[in-house]
């Protein structure tokens, strides 16, 4: 969490973070000898577990060598894409696609770990190469929205860090600005600070507010709120409201805005979208840079 202009906002996951735990230390102690070996049909999973533990324990050189060995290996378990069946309760199917199903691959994971290692080592060309391999060569898929969006967030984060390291700042903004209302990413703010002066940022923020174009629904939307969920006194209320859509021009890029949260019977207005913009963590971070936060307070 981070506080901006007196507000507490959620940050996107930092996929470069390491979070060592007791199990990582246990795996390292138990299988450390595998670090000097090659993966085989007998040790392939333990080998992968050790490589992951080495990453978490910040033993990056050893982890890098092991993940490279996984990528180069012709061992059939590493060459296989695994299919995981639906996670819907009561679904007993196996190895077929259903809602919640997904695929996994040791080589996809190894390529992602190598991307993270090379970003930390500031070897951005290598990082980009292995990220491209993960996305396109060792492709995995998710058949539910949650998994898909988690994967997309991870890929976008890593692409953005690669582009930033390669000084391809336009690509960073092309990638991150469309998501600027859904998650706060320090990369986009850093890049904007590199591209624009304080005064220019202030001008762009003011122009963005004035650029909002809205379309309002003529038909109602519905949502459902359940109180005392799971109890005998549970009650579901239906909320009816009239929503809308809007676009905004952010740093010369047209971005769709999220629909505002509305109360029962409420109708969307342009003021709702202006508030969505000015209360977003993206705006608050840049307003701090441009000196607008002090002015508005």
TANORRA-V864607 format. One record per helix or strand. SS is the DSSP state (h for helix, s for strand). FROM is the first residue (numbers start at 1). TO is the last residue. Records with the same first field share a line. If there is no record, write none. Layout:
BEGIN
SS->FROM-TO / FROM-TO
END
This chain:
BEGIN
s->2-4 / 7-9 / 11-11 / 82-84 / 102-104 / 142-142 / 184-184 / 213-216 / 221-227 / 235-242 / 244-250 / 253-256 / 267-267
h->22-36 / 44-56 / 60-72 / 76-79 / 106-120 / 124-137 / 145-165 / 169-179 / 186-195 / 198-211 / 270-278 / 281-290 / 292-296
END
